[in-house]
Amino acid sequence: MNFILTMILCSGVSLTCLPPYQVIDTFYEDQYSCLLKGYEKSIEQMEKIGRVVINEKKLFIKFYCIPEKKIDA
């Protein structure tokens, strides 16, 4: 079974989240690999957004790994 990483950016100020974003170009062979990449990508996104905006809007990133069957083209 393969897994797809899905990430969601949320604001603690407005109590809303953007629609989920699926990183569909990459399939992960197991949940462990997918979760590790989720933590890495969350850190990358936080660094891109920056400390000031994260703190002002109380942003946080949620992610989860969805089991998917890989469809070969």
mmCIF file of the N, C-alpha and C atoms, coordinates in Angstrom:
data_MODEL
# 
_entry.id   MODEL 
# 
loop_
_atom_site.group_PDB 
_atom_site.id 
_atom_site.type_symbol 
_atom_site.label_atom_id 
_atom_site.label_alt_id 
_atom_site.label_comp_id 
_atom_site.label_asym_id 
_atom_site.label_entity_id 
_atom_site.label_seq_id 
_atom_site.pdbx_PDB_ins_code 
_atom_site.Cartn_x 
_atom_site.Cartn_y 
_atom_site.Cartn_z 
_atom_site.occupancy 
_atom_site.B_iso_or_equiv 
_atom_site.pdbx_formal_charge 
_atom_site.auth_seq_id 
_atom_site.auth_comp_id 
_atom_site.auth_asym_id 
_atom_site.auth_atom_id 
_atom_site.pdbx_PDB_model_num 
ATOM 1   N N  . MET A 1 1  ? 0.851   -1.173 0.000   1.00 0.00 ? 1  MET A N  1 
ATOM 2   C CA . MET A 1 1  ? 0.000   0.000  0.000   1.00 0.00 ? 1  MET A CA 1 
ATOM 3   C C  . MET A 1 1  ? 0.895   1.234  0.000   1.00 0.00 ? 1  MET A C  1 
ATOM 4   N N  . ASN A 1 2  ? 0.465   2.250  -0.691  1.00 0.00 ? 2  ASN A N  1 
ATOM 5   C CA . ASN A 1 2  ? 1.181   3.515  -0.744  1.00 0.00 ? 2  ASN A CA 1 
ATOM 6   C C  . ASN A 1 2  ? 0.412   4.580  0.016   1.00 0.00 ? 2  ASN A C  1 
ATOM 7   N N  . PHE A 1 3  ? 1.125   5.631  0.405   1.00 0.00 ? 3  PHE A N  1 
ATOM 8   C CA . PHE A 1 3  ? 0.518   6.712  1.159   1.00 0.00 ? 3  PHE A CA 1 
ATOM 9   C C  . PHE A 1 3  ? 0.780   8.040  0.468   1.00 0.00 ? 3  PHE A C  1 
ATOM 10  N N  . ILE A 1 4  ? -0.201  8.931  0.549   1.00 0.00 ? 4  ILE A N  1 
ATOM 11  C CA . ILE A 1 4  ? -0.080  10.284 0.021   1.00 0.00 ? 4  ILE A CA 1 
ATOM 12  C C  . ILE A 1 4  ? -0.092  11.243 1.199   1.00 0.00 ? 4  ILE A C  1 
ATOM 13  N N  . LEU A 1 5  ? 0.840   12.184 1.194   1.00 0.00 ? 5  LEU A N  1 
ATOM 14  C CA . LEU A 1 5  ? 0.932   13.189 2.244   1.00 0.00 ? 5  LEU A CA 1 
ATOM 15  C C  . LEU A 1 5  ? -0.058  14.313 1.961   1.00 0.00 ? 5  LEU A C  1 
ATOM 16  N N  . THR A 1 6  ? -0.867  14.653 2.949   1.00 0.00 ? 6  THR A N  1 
ATOM 17  C CA . THR A 1 6  ? -1.836  15.744 2.844   1.00 0.00 ? 6  THR A CA 1 
ATOM 18  C C  . THR A 1 6  ? -1.556  16.740 3.960   1.00 0.00 ? 6  THR A C  1 
ATOM 19  N N  . MET A 1 7  ? -1.425  18.019 3.568   1.00 0.00 ? 7  MET A N  1 
ATOM 20  C CA . MET A 1 7  ? -1.069  19.061 4.534   1.00 0.00 ? 7  MET A CA 1 
ATOM 21  C C  . MET A 1 7  ? -2.172  20.120 4.578   1.00 0.00 ? 7  MET A C  1 
ATOM 22  N N  . ILE A 1 8  ? -2.338  20.720 5.761   1.00 0.00 ? 8  ILE A N  1 
ATOM 23  C CA . ILE A 1 8  ? -3.359  21.747 5.966   1.00 0.00 ? 8  ILE A CA 1 
ATOM 24  C C  . ILE A 1 8  ? -2.758  22.868 6.800   1.00 0.00 ? 8  ILE A C  1 
ATOM 25  N N  . LEU A 1 9  ? -2.889  24.098 6.310   1.00 0.00 ? 9  LEU A N  1 
ATOM 26  C CA . LEU A 1 9  ? -2.436  25.277 7.045   1.00 0.00 ? 9  LEU A CA 1 
ATOM 27  C C  . LEU A 1 9  ? -3.633  25.891 7.759   1.00 0.00 ? 9  LEU A C  1 
ATOM 28  N N  . CYS A 1 10 ? -3.497  26.113 9.064   1.00 0.00 ? 10 CYS A N  1 
ATOM 29  C CA . CYS A 1 10 ? -4.598  26.626 9.876   1.00 0.00 ? 10 CYS A CA 1 
ATOM 30  C C  . CYS A 1 10 ? -4.170  27.873 10.650  1.00 0.00 ? 10 CYS A C  1 
ATOM 31  N N  . SER A 1 11 ? -5.166  28.688 11.006  1.00 0.00 ? 11 SER A N  1 
ATOM 32  C CA . SER A 1 11 ? -4.932  29.882 11.808  1.00 0.00 ? 11 SER A CA 1 
ATOM 33  C C  . SER A 1 11 ? -5.672  29.766 13.127  1.00 0.00 ? 11 SER A C  1 
ATOM 34  N N  . GLY A 1 12 ? -4.945  29.954 14.214  1.00 0.00 ? 12 GLY A N  1 
ATOM 35  C CA . GLY A 1 12 ? -5.560  29.952 15.532  1.00 0.00 ? 12 GLY A CA 1 
ATOM 36  C C  . GLY A 1 12 ? -6.288  31.252 15.824  1.00 0.00 ? 12 GLY A C  1 
ATOM 37  N N  . VAL A 1 13 ? -6.003  32.306 15.067  1.00 0.00 ? 13 VAL A N  1 
ATOM 38  C CA . VAL A 1 13 ? -6.685  33.598 15.252  1.00 0.00 ? 13 VAL A CA 1 
ATOM 39  C C  . VAL A 1 13 ? -8.082  33.543 14.649  1.00 0.00 ? 13 VAL A C  1 
ATOM 40  N N  . SER A 1 14 ? -8.163  33.115 13.376  1.00 0.00 ? 14 SER A N  1 
ATOM 41  C CA . SER A 1 14 ? -9.465  33.081 12.701  1.00 0.00 ? 14 SER A CA 1 
ATOM 42  C C  . SER A 1 14 ? -10.184 31.748 12.876  1.00 0.00 ? 14 SER A C  1 
ATOM 43  N N  . LEU A 1 15 ? -9.508  30.784 13.483  1.00 0.00 ? 15 LEU A N  1 
ATOM 44  C CA . LEU A 1 15 ? -10.074 29.442 13.693  1.00 0.00 ? 15 LEU A CA 1 
ATOM 45  C C  . LEU A 1 15 ? -10.546 28.819 12.380  1.00 0.00 ? 15 LEU A C  1 
ATOM 46  N N  . THR A 1 16 ? -9.717  28.995 11.329  1.00 0.00 ? 16 THR A N  1 
ATOM 47  C CA . THR A 1 16 ? -10.018 28.421 10.028  1.00 0.00 ? 16 THR A CA 1 
ATOM 48  C C  . THR A 1 16 ? -8.787  27.729 9.480   1.00 0.00 ? 16 THR A C  1 
ATOM 49  N N  . CYS A 1 17 ? -9.028  26.872 8.501   1.00 0.00 ? 17 CYS A N  1 
ATOM 50  C CA . CYS A 1 17 ? -7.945  26.178 7.811   1.00 0.00 ? 17 CYS A CA 1 
ATOM 51  C C  . CYS A 1 17 ? -8.150  26.328 6.307   1.00 0.00 ? 17 CYS A C  1 
ATOM 52  N N  . LEU A 1 18 ? -7.040  26.374 5.589   1.00 0.00 ? 18 LEU A N  1 
ATOM 53  C CA . LEU A 1 18 ? -7.118  26.342 4.131   1.00 0.00 ? 18 LEU A CA 1 
ATOM 54  C C  . LEU A 1 18 ? -7.498  24.927 3.706   1.00 0.00 ? 18 LEU A C  1 
ATOM 55  N N  . PRO A 1 19 ? -7.972  24.776 2.473   1.00 0.00 ? 19 PRO A N  1 
ATOM 56  C CA . PRO A 1 19 ? -8.276  23.413 2.003   1.00 0.00 ? 19 PRO A CA 1 
ATOM 57  C C  . PRO A 1 19 ? -7.023  22.531 2.034   1.00 0.00 ? 19 PRO A C  1 
ATOM 58  N N  . PRO A 1 20 ? -7.194  21.243 2.252   1.00 0.00 ? 20 PRO A N  1 
ATOM 59  C CA . PRO A 1 20 ? -6.038  20.340 2.276   1.00 0.00 ? 20 PRO A CA 1 
ATOM 60  C C  . PRO A 1 20 ? -5.286  20.374 0.959   1.00 0.00 ? 20 PRO A C  1 
ATOM 61  N N  . TYR A 1 21 ? -3.976  20.255 1.059   1.00 0.00 ? 21 TYR A N  1 
ATOM 62  C CA . TYR A 1 21 ? -3.112  20.200 -0.110  1.00 0.00 ? 21 TYR A CA 1 
ATOM 63  C C  . TYR A 1 21 ? -2.449  18.833 -0.134  1.00 0.00 ? 21 TYR A C  1 
ATOM 64  N N  . GLN A 1 22 ? -2.686  18.086 -1.213  1.00 0.00 ? 22 GLN A N  1 
ATOM 65  C CA . GLN A 1 22 ? -2.084  16.764 -1.326  1.00 0.00 ? 22 GLN A CA 1 
ATOM 66  C C  . GLN A 1 22 ? -0.831  16.831 -2.176  1.00 0.00 ? 22 GLN A C  1 
ATOM 67  N N  . VAL A 1 23 ? 0.244   16.294 -1.659  1.00 0.00 ? 23 VAL A N  1 
ATOM 68  C CA . VAL A 1 23 ? 1.484   16.178 -2.409  1.00 0.00 ? 23 VAL A CA 1 
ATOM 69  C C  . VAL A 1 23 ? 1.359   14.887 -3.204  1.00 0.00 ? 23 VAL A C  1 
ATOM 70  N N  . ILE A 1 24 ? 0.694   14.977 -4.354  1.00 0.00 ? 24 ILE A N  1 
ATOM 71  C CA . ILE A 1 24 ? 0.324   13.755 -5.082  1.00 0.00 ? 24 ILE A CA 1 
ATOM 72  C C  . ILE A 1 24 ? 1.405   13.243 -6.019  1.00 0.00 ? 24 ILE A C  1 
ATOM 73  N N  . ASP A 1 25 ? 2.465   14.012 -6.220  1.00 0.00 ? 25 ASP A N  1 
ATOM 74  C CA . ASP A 1 25 ? 3.531   13.549 -7.110  1.00 0.00 ? 25 ASP A CA 1 
ATOM 75  C C  . ASP A 1 25 ? 4.383   12.460 -6.470  1.00 0.00 ? 25 ASP A C  1 
ATOM 76  N N  . THR A 1 26 ? 4.303   12.339 -5.166  1.00 0.00 ? 26 THR A N  1 
ATOM 77  C CA . THR A 1 26 ? 5.145   11.380 -4.458  1.00 0.00 ? 26 THR A CA 1 
ATOM 78  C C  . THR A 1 26 ? 4.288   10.426 -3.641  1.00 0.00 ? 26 THR A C  1 
ATOM 79  N N  . PHE A 1 27 ? 4.527   9.154  -3.838  1.00 0.00 ? 27 PHE A N  1 
ATOM 80  C CA . PHE A 1 27 ? 3.886   8.139  -3.015  1.00 0.00 ? 27 PHE A CA 1 
ATOM 81  C C  . PHE A 1 27 ? 4.924   7.624  -2.036  1.00 0.00 ? 27 PHE A C  1 
ATOM 82  N N  . TYR A 1 28 ? 4.504   7.359  -0.815  1.00 0.00 ? 28 TYR A N  1 
ATOM 83  C CA . TYR A 1 28 ? 5.402   6.836  0.211   1.00 0.00 ? 28 TYR A CA 1 
ATOM 84  C C  . TYR A 1 28 ? 5.048   5.382  0.445   1.00 0.00 ? 28 TYR A C  1 
ATOM 85  N N  . GLU A 1 29 ? 6.069   4.560  0.600   1.00 0.00 ? 29 GLU A N  1 
ATOM 86  C CA . GLU A 1 29 ? 5.848   3.116  0.676   1.00 0.00 ? 29 GLU A CA 1 
ATOM 87  C C  . GLU A 1 29 ? 5.181   2.666  1.965   1.00 0.00 ? 29 GLU A C  1 
ATOM 88  N N  . ASP A 1 30 ? 5.302   3.494  3.018   1.00 0.00 ? 30 ASP A N  1 
ATOM 89  C CA . ASP A 1 30 ? 4.651   3.142  4.280   1.00 0.00 ? 30 ASP A CA 1 
ATOM 90  C C  . ASP A 1 30 ? 4.326   4.418  5.055   1.00 0.00 ? 30 ASP A C  1 
ATOM 91  N N  . GLN A 1 31 ? 3.544   4.256  6.091   1.00 0.00 ? 31 GLN A N  1 
ATOM 92  C CA . GLN A 1 31 ? 3.113   5.404  6.876   1.00 0.00 ? 31 GLN A CA 1 
ATOM 93  C C  . GLN A 1 31 ? 4.296   6.098  7.537   1.00 0.00 ? 31 GLN A C  1 
ATOM 94  N N  . TYR A 1 32 ? 5.269   5.325  7.985   1.00 0.00 ? 32 TYR A N  1 
ATOM 95  C CA . TYR A 1 32 ? 6.447   5.882  8.641   1.00 0.00 ? 32 TYR A CA 1 
ATOM 96  C C  . TYR A 1 32 ? 7.164   6.879  7.730   1.00 0.00 ? 32 TYR A C  1 
ATOM 97  N N  . SER A 1 33 ? 7.427   6.483  6.491   1.00 0.00 ? 33 SER A N  1 
ATOM 98  C CA . SER A 1 33 ? 8.112   7.364  5.533   1.00 0.00 ? 33 SER A CA 1 
ATOM 99  C C  . SER A 1 33 ? 7.290   8.614  5.251   1.00 0.00 ? 33 SER A C  1 
ATOM 100 N N  . CYS A 1 34 ? 6.008   8.438  5.116   1.00 0.00 ? 34 CYS A N  1 
ATOM 101 C CA . CYS A 1 34 ? 5.111   9.560  4.847   1.00 0.00 ? 34 CYS A CA 1 
ATOM 102 C C  . CYS A 1 34 ? 5.105   10.547 6.019   1.00 0.00 ? 34 CYS A C  1 
ATOM 103 N N  . LEU A 1 35 ? 5.023   10.032 7.223   1.00 0.00 ? 35 LEU A N  1 
ATOM 104 C CA . LEU A 1 35 ? 5.015   10.907 8.403   1.00 0.00 ? 35 LEU A CA 1 
ATOM 105 C C  . LEU A 1 35 ? 6.324   11.661 8.558   1.00 0.00 ? 35 LEU A C  1 
ATOM 106 N N  . LEU A 1 36 ? 7.443   10.999 8.312   1.00 0.00 ? 36 LEU A N  1 
ATOM 107 C CA . LEU A 1 36 ? 8.733   11.697 8.388   1.00 0.00 ? 36 LEU A CA 1 
ATOM 108 C C  . LEU A 1 36 ? 8.769   12.864 7.410   1.00 0.00 ? 36 LEU A C  1 
ATOM 109 N N  . LYS A 1 37 ? 8.296   12.630 6.181   1.00 0.00 ? 37 LYS A N  1 
ATOM 110 C CA . LYS A 1 37 ? 8.276   13.694 5.179   1.00 0.00 ? 37 LYS A CA 1 
ATOM 111 C C  . LYS A 1 37 ? 7.306   14.799 5.585   1.00 0.00 ? 37 LYS A C  1 
ATOM 112 N N  . GLY A 1 38 ? 6.215   14.443 6.242   1.00 0.00 ? 38 GLY A N  1 
ATOM 113 C CA . GLY A 1 38 ? 5.260   15.448 6.711   1.00 0.00 ? 38 GLY A CA 1 
ATOM 114 C C  . GLY A 1 38 ? 5.893   16.399 7.718   1.00 0.00 ? 38 GLY A C  1 
ATOM 115 N N  . TYR A 1 39 ? 6.675   15.863 8.637   1.00 0.00 ? 39 TYR A N  1 
ATOM 116 C CA . TYR A 1 39 ? 7.364   16.728 9.602   1.00 0.00 ? 39 TYR A CA 1 
ATOM 117 C C  . TYR A 1 39 ? 8.382   17.616 8.895   1.00 0.00 ? 39 TYR A C  1 
ATOM 118 N N  . GLU A 1 40 ? 9.126   17.052 7.950   1.00 0.00 ? 40 GLU A N  1 
ATOM 119 C CA . GLU A 1 40 ? 10.120  17.833 7.213   1.00 0.00 ? 40 GLU A CA 1 
ATOM 120 C C  . GLU A 1 40 ? 9.459   18.973 6.439   1.00 0.00 ? 40 GLU A C  1 
ATOM 121 N N  . LYS A 1 41 ? 8.405   18.650 5.705   1.00 0.00 ? 41 LYS A N  1 
ATOM 122 C CA . LYS A 1 41 ? 7.734   19.666 4.889   1.00 0.00 ? 41 LYS A CA 1 
ATOM 123 C C  . LYS A 1 41 ? 7.051   20.716 5.759   1.00 0.00 ? 41 LYS A C  1 
ATOM 124 N N  . SER A 1 42 ? 6.545   20.323 6.922   1.00 0.00 ? 42 SER A N  1 
ATOM 125 C CA . SER A 1 42 ? 5.939   21.288 7.843   1.00 0.00 ? 42 SER A CA 1 
ATOM 126 C C  . SER A 1 42 ? 6.973   22.310 8.301   1.00 0.00 ? 42 SER A C  1 
ATOM 127 N N  . ILE A 1 43 ? 8.152   21.839 8.640   1.00 0.00 ? 43 ILE A N  1 
ATOM 128 C CA . ILE A 1 43 ? 9.228   22.749 9.058   1.00 0.00 ? 43 ILE A CA 1 
ATOM 129 C C  . ILE A 1 43 ? 9.607   23.672 7.911   1.00 0.00 ? 43 ILE A C  1 
ATOM 130 N N  . GLU A 1 44 ? 9.747   23.116 6.695   1.00 0.00 ? 44 GLU A N  1 
ATOM 131 C CA . GLU A 1 44 ? 10.087  23.944 5.529   1.00 0.00 ? 44 GLU A CA 1 
ATOM 132 C C  . GLU A 1 44 ? 9.062   25.053 5.327   1.00 0.00 ? 44 GLU A C  1 
ATOM 133 N N  . GLN A 1 45 ? 7.786   24.707 5.408   1.00 0.00 ? 45 GLN A N  1 
ATOM 134 C CA . GLN A 1 45 ? 6.729   25.701 5.205   1.00 0.00 ? 45 GLN A CA 1 
ATOM 135 C C  . GLN A 1 45 ? 6.737   26.762 6.298   1.00 0.00 ? 45 GLN A C  1 
ATOM 136 N N  . MET A 1 46 ? 6.942   26.352 7.537   1.00 0.00 ? 46 MET A N  1 
ATOM 137 C CA . MET A 1 46 ? 6.999   27.320 8.634   1.00 0.00 ? 46 MET A CA 1 
ATOM 138 C C  . MET A 1 46 ? 8.153   28.288 8.433   1.00 0.00 ? 46 MET A C  1 
ATOM 139 N N  . GLU A 1 47 ? 9.299   27.784 7.990   1.00 0.00 ? 47 GLU A N  1 
ATOM 140 C CA . GLU A 1 47 ? 10.447  28.649 7.749   1.00 0.00 ? 47 GLU A CA 1 
ATOM 141 C C  . GLU A 1 47 ? 10.167  29.620 6.604   1.00 0.00 ? 47 GLU A C  1 
ATOM 142 N N  . LYS A 1 48 ? 9.450   29.184 5.572   1.00 0.00 ? 48 LYS A N  1 
ATOM 143 C CA . LYS A 1 48 ? 9.093   30.068 4.455   1.00 0.00 ? 48 LYS A CA 1 
ATOM 144 C C  . LYS A 1 48 ? 8.132   31.166 4.910   1.00 0.00 ? 48 LYS A C  1 
ATOM 145 N N  . ILE A 1 49 ? 7.161   30.797 5.723   1.00 0.00 ? 49 ILE A N  1 
ATOM 146 C CA . ILE A 1 49 ? 6.164   31.769 6.198   1.00 0.00 ? 49 ILE A CA 1 
ATOM 147 C C  . ILE A 1 49 ? 6.825   32.771 7.134   1.00 0.00 ? 49 ILE A C  1 
ATOM 148 N N  . GLY A 1 50 ? 7.643   32.304 8.032   1.00 0.00 ? 50 GLY A N  1 
ATOM 149 C CA . GLY A 1 50 ? 8.398   33.166 8.927   1.00 0.00 ? 50 GLY A CA 1 
ATOM 150 C C  . GLY A 1 50 ? 7.794   33.327 10.311  1.00 0.00 ? 50 GLY A C  1 
ATOM 151 N N  . ARG A 1 51 ? 8.668   33.636 11.236  1.00 0.00 ? 51 ARG A N  1 
ATOM 152 C CA . ARG A 1 51 ? 8.316   33.761 12.650  1.00 0.00 ? 51 ARG A CA 1 
ATOM 153 C C  . ARG A 1 51 ? 7.227   34.816 12.891  1.00 0.00 ? 51 ARG A C  1 
ATOM 154 N N  . VAL A 1 52 ? 7.368   35.997 12.269  1.00 0.00 ? 52 VAL A N  1 
ATOM 155 C CA . VAL A 1 52 ? 6.441   37.102 12.526  1.00 0.00 ? 52 VAL A CA 1 
ATOM 156 C C  . VAL A 1 52 ? 5.018   36.721 12.139  1.00 0.00 ? 52 VAL A C  1 
ATOM 157 N N  . VAL A 1 53 ? 4.832   36.217 10.924  1.00 0.00 ? 53 VAL A N  1 
ATOM 158 C CA . VAL A 1 53 ? 3.485   35.862 10.461  1.00 0.00 ? 53 VAL A CA 1 
ATOM 159 C C  . VAL A 1 53 ? 2.923   34.686 11.259  1.00 0.00 ? 53 VAL A C  1 
ATOM 160 N N  . ILE A 1 54 ? 3.761   33.691 11.523  1.00 0.00 ? 54 ILE A N  1 
ATOM 161 C CA . ILE A 1 54 ? 3.310   32.539 12.324  1.00 0.00 ? 54 ILE A CA 1 
ATOM 162 C C  . ILE A 1 54 ? 2.785   33.010 13.681  1.00 0.00 ? 54 ILE A C  1 
ATOM 163 N N  . ASN A 1 55 ? 3.543   33.893 14.333  1.00 0.00 ? 55 ASN A N  1 
ATOM 164 C CA . ASN A 1 55 ? 3.141   34.373 15.659  1.00 0.00 ? 55 ASN A CA 1 
ATOM 165 C C  . ASN A 1 55 ? 1.926   35.290 15.595  1.00 0.00 ? 55 ASN A C  1 
ATOM 166 N N  . GLU A 1 56 ? 1.861   36.176 14.604  1.00 0.00 ? 56 GLU A N  1 
ATOM 167 C CA . GLU A 1 56 ? 0.725   37.109 14.499  1.00 0.00 ? 56 GLU A CA 1 
ATOM 168 C C  . GLU A 1 56 ? -0.587  36.374 14.265  1.00 0.00 ? 56 GLU A C  1 
ATOM 169 N N  . LYS A 1 57 ? -0.566  35.429 13.348  1.00 0.00 ? 57 LYS A N  1 
ATOM 170 C CA . LYS A 1 57 ? -1.803  34.732 12.965  1.00 0.00 ? 57 LYS A CA 1 
ATOM 171 C C  . LYS A 1 57 ? -1.985  33.400 13.675  1.00 0.00 ? 57 LYS A C  1 
ATOM 172 N N  . LYS A 1 58 ? -1.012  33.069 14.528  1.00 0.00 ? 58 LYS A N  1 
ATOM 173 C CA . LYS A 1 58 ? -1.040  31.803 15.269  1.00 0.00 ? 58 LYS A CA 1 
ATOM 174 C C  . LYS A 1 58 ? -1.251  30.618 14.314  1.00 0.00 ? 58 LYS A C  1 
ATOM 175 N N  . LEU A 1 59 ? -0.436  30.614 13.255  1.00 0.00 ? 59 LEU A N  1 
ATOM 176 C CA . LEU A 1 59 ? -0.549  29.573 12.242  1.00 0.00 ? 59 LEU A CA 1 
ATOM 177 C C  . LEU A 1 59 ? 0.046   28.260 12.729  1.00 0.00 ? 59 LEU A C  1 
ATOM 178 N N  . PHE A 1 60 ? -0.512  27.186 12.236  1.00 0.00 ? 60 PHE A N  1 
ATOM 179 C CA . PHE A 1 60 ? 0.044   25.862 12.482  1.00 0.00 ? 60 PHE A CA 1 
ATOM 180 C C  . PHE A 1 60 ? -0.287  24.977 11.299  1.00 0.00 ? 60 PHE A C  1 
ATOM 181 N N  . ILE A 1 61 ? 0.503   23.946 11.140  1.00 0.00 ? 61 ILE A N  1 
ATOM 182 C CA . ILE A 1 61 ? 0.323   23.030 10.014  1.00 0.00 ? 61 ILE A CA 1 
ATOM 183 C C  . ILE A 1 61 ? -0.051  21.661 10.558  1.00 0.00 ? 61 ILE A C  1 
ATOM 184 N N  . LYS A 1 62 ? -1.121  21.113 9.982   1.00 0.00 ? 62 LYS A N  1 
ATOM 185 C CA . LYS A 1 62 ? -1.516  19.746 10.292  1.00 0.00 ? 62 LYS A CA 1 
ATOM 186 C C  . LYS A 1 62 ? -1.204  18.911 9.053   1.00 0.00 ? 62 LYS A C  1 
ATOM 187 N N  . PHE A 1 63 ? -0.963  17.662 9.252   1.00 0.00 ? 63 PHE A N  1 
ATOM 188 C CA . PHE A 1 63 ? -0.779  16.788 8.100   1.00 0.00 ? 63 PHE A CA 1 
ATOM 189 C C  . PHE A 1 63 ? -1.188  15.375 8.477   1.00 0.00 ? 63 PHE A C  1 
ATOM 190 N N  . TYR A 1 64 ? -1.495  14.621 7.458   1.00 0.00 ? 64 TYR A N  1 
ATOM 191 C CA . TYR A 1 64 ? -1.800  13.213 7.657   1.00 0.00 ? 64 TYR A CA 1 
ATOM 192 C C  . TYR A 1 64 ? -1.467  12.453 6.385   1.00 0.00 ? 64 TYR A C  1 
ATOM 193 N N  . CYS A 1 65 ? -1.401  11.166 6.497   1.00 0.00 ? 65 CYS A N  1 
ATOM 194 C CA . CYS A 1 65 ? -1.036  10.300 5.388   1.00 0.00 ? 65 CYS A CA 1 
ATOM 195 C C  . CYS A 1 65 ? -2.234  9.431  5.013   1.00 0.00 ? 65 CYS A C  1 
ATOM 196 N N  . ILE A 1 66 ? -2.622  9.530  3.758   1.00 0.00 ? 66 ILE A N  1 
ATOM 197 C CA . ILE A 1 66 ? -3.794  8.814  3.269   1.00 0.00 ? 66 ILE A CA 1 
ATOM 198 C C  . ILE A 1 66 ? -3.344  7.561  2.527   1.00 0.00 ? 66 ILE A C  1 
ATOM 199 N N  . PRO A 1 67 ? -3.842  6.393  2.916   1.00 0.00 ? 67 PRO A N  1 
ATOM 200 C CA . PRO A 1 67 ? -3.510  5.187  2.152   1.00 0.00 ? 67 PRO A CA 1 
ATOM 201 C C  . PRO A 1 67 ? -4.159  5.258  0.767   1.00 0.00 ? 67 PRO A C  1 
ATOM 202 N N  . GLU A 1 68 ? -3.384  5.011  -0.249  1.00 0.00 ? 68 GLU A N  1 
ATOM 203 C CA . GLU A 1 68 ? -3.862  5.073  -1.624  1.00 0.00 ? 68 GLU A CA 1 
ATOM 204 C C  . GLU A 1 68 ? -3.268  3.928  -2.425  1.00 0.00 ? 68 GLU A C  1 
ATOM 205 N N  . LYS A 1 69 ? -4.000  3.504  -3.414  1.00 0.00 ? 69 LYS A N  1 
ATOM 206 C CA . LYS A 1 69 ? -3.443  2.550  -4.366  1.00 0.00 ? 69 LYS A CA 1 
ATOM 207 C C  . LYS A 1 69 ? -2.772  3.354  -5.457  1.00 0.00 ? 69 LYS A C  1 
ATOM 208 N N  . LYS A 1 70 ? -1.538  3.031  -5.759  1.00 0.00 ? 70 LYS A N  1 
ATOM 209 C CA . LYS A 1 70 ? -0.801  3.740  -6.803  1.00 0.00 ? 70 LYS A CA 1 
ATOM 210 C C  . LYS A 1 70 ? -1.344  3.304  -8.160  1.00 0.00 ? 70 LYS A C  1 
ATOM 211 N N  . ILE A 1 71 ? -1.688  4.307  -8.964  1.00 0.00 ? 71 ILE A N  1 
ATOM 212 C CA . ILE A 1 71 ? -2.216  4.044  -10.298 1.00 0.00 ? 71 ILE A CA 1 
ATOM 213 C C  . ILE A 1 71 ? -1.090  4.264  -11.294 1.00 0.00 ? 71 ILE A C  1 
ATOM 214 N N  . ASP A 1 72 ? -0.703  3.220  -11.993 1.00 0.00 ? 72 ASP A N  1 
ATOM 215 C CA . ASP A 1 72 ? 0.366   3.346  -12.986 1.00 0.00 ? 72 ASP A CA 1 
ATOM 216 C C  . ASP A 1 72 ? -0.237  3.863  -14.293 1.00 0.00 ? 72 ASP A C  1 
ATOM 217 N N  . ALA A 1 73 ? 0.454   4.861  -14.871 1.00 0.00 ? 73 ALA A N  1 
ATOM 218 C CA . ALA A 1 73 ? -0.038  5.460  -16.110 1.00 0.00 ? 73 ALA A CA 1 
ATOM 219 C C  . ALA A 1 73 ? 0.392   4.651  -17.314 1.00 0.00 ? 73 ALA A C  1 
# 
